[in-house]
Amino acid sequence: MKQKLAWTLSLLFGVCLGIGTFPELIESIFFCVTLGILGLVLLVVIWDLLLKQCDWWRK
């Protein structure tokens, strides 16, 4: 459930950012989707680092 929510939010963020930055490129959905995927990857990497940090503190 959380992964689906994260995916949706990052995709929406990418679309909004793409349309807001380049309104003339609304037809360029690929650009927006790419931004969304990059946002998702960044989110997953940060989440993974935070979890590892928490595990490190417990030890």
N, C-alpha and C positions, 0 to 999 in steps of 0.2 A: 504493500500500500504506500509506504513512504517513498519507495523508488519511483512508483508511478506518479506521485505528487511532485517529486523533485524533477522528473522528466518533463511534466507538463509545465511547471513553473519556469524552468530554464528555457523551454521552447517558446513560451509566451514572452519571456524576457528578450530572447533573441529576435522574435518577430517585432515586438514593440520598439526595440533599439534600432533594428534595421530600418523600419518604416519612419521612425522619428529622425534618424540621421540622414537617410536618403529617401525622402518622400517620392522622388521621381523613379525610384527603383522598386516600387511596390510589386511589380511583376517578377522581380528577382527573388522568389521565395527561397531559392537555393542558398542565397546569402544569409537570409534570416535563419534558416534551419541550421546552417553551419555555425552561426553565432550561438544558437541554442545548444547544439551539441558541445561546443567548446565550453559553454557555461556549465553544462552538466558534468563534463570531465573535470573541470576545475572544482566543482562542488564535491564530487566523489573523492578527488585527491585530498582536499582540505579535510573532509569528513574522516578519511582513512588516517591522516596524520593526527587528527584530534583523538581518535580512538587509540592509536599507538601511544600517544602522549599519556592518556589516562592509564593504560596498562602499565606503562613505565613507572608512573607514580605509585601504583598499587604495590609494585615489587619493592 
